[in-house]
Amino acid sequence: MISFSITKAVGKEQARGLTISRLGIYLGFAAVFLVFSLLSPYFLTVDNILNIIVQSSIIAIIACGQTIVILTGGIDLSVGSIVAFVSICIGLMMRAQMGLALVVPLGIVIGLFIGIINGAIVSYGQVPAFITTLGMMGIARGGALALNSGQPVAGFPLAFEKIATRTLCGIPIFVVYCAIVYVAMYIVLNRTRTGRHIYAVGGNRDAARLSGVRVKLVETVAYAFSGFFAGIGGILLTARLNYATPLAGSGYELDAIASVVIGGTALAGGEGNVLGSLVGALMLGMLRNGLTLLNVSAYFQQIIIGVVIIGAVFADKFRGTHQS
């Protein structure tokens, strides 16, 4: 009886620790938001808040795909280069007078195809995800540079630019895109068998396999999602800049991974959610925006954001300690 009481008390303590750690990202976000609101009179304005959301939207969309990969215990370092490759591909297609009704879907398909290649090599080829996606990062970036001899592509139709500049009931269209992506992926991860299998693979691959989960297929699907959303990111970034460049998406893979980690998804896989990654992406955007408004040097901004990322990894280890 005493043993049962002790076990029950320990279980409650672990649950309390997990609840606090999971709420940490939201409490941290609220604290940073409050600090910047007090320190800068320009931060808490409608235009600035919308600007933060728009600035963070592309990273947030890419981070959504990265979340799915990390949930399976993998990682995708190629997403920034996929953004560049898709950007140059659609730029060249539009320069060749191809219609937007064909260009946009093809851009997404290119990202999806690269994601499938990554997933197939990782799952069926048994090559570590770090090595596979690091190699693909070089291939996609090199391909983007080679396709147009390292030169940007410009002169797109006005209809393409409107993909990034239009509004819906006064709301910037980027906010709408981001909301659609996250609602859809929340449903996929929490209401479908595919989502349950993704969590199962990340939680315990052997147990998932013995339970009948097609682990290799699930891993491939995860990387396909990552490539798919990187393709969307490439289209949106190109529309926003109104030109295609092989340097597009530089550093996006790091921002996407940072967003996922800050958002509370365990690097070991099996635990996390896309909502946390959205908050993580907004946190990065808010930090950069707020520090810029406070005239903090770009060098120190990198240091501060680096400290935040390391702190998030420590929080991840804290969660793992409470679960064990």
Secondary structure as UniProt FT lines:
FT   HELIX           2..39
FT   TURN            41..43
FT   HELIX           46..71
FT   TURN            72..73
FT   HELIX           79..95
FT   TURN            96..97
FT   HELIX           100..123
FT   HELIX           129..147
FT   TURN            148..150
FT   HELIX           158..165
FT   STRAND          167..168
FT   TURN            169..170
FT   STRAND          171..172
FT   HELIX           173..191
FT   HELIX           193..203
FT   HELIX           205..210
FT   TURN            211..212
FT   HELIX           215..241
FT   TURN            246..251
FT   HELIX           252..262
FT   TURN            263..264
FT   TURN            267..268
FT   HELIX           274..293
FT   TURN            294..295
FT   HELIX           298..323
//
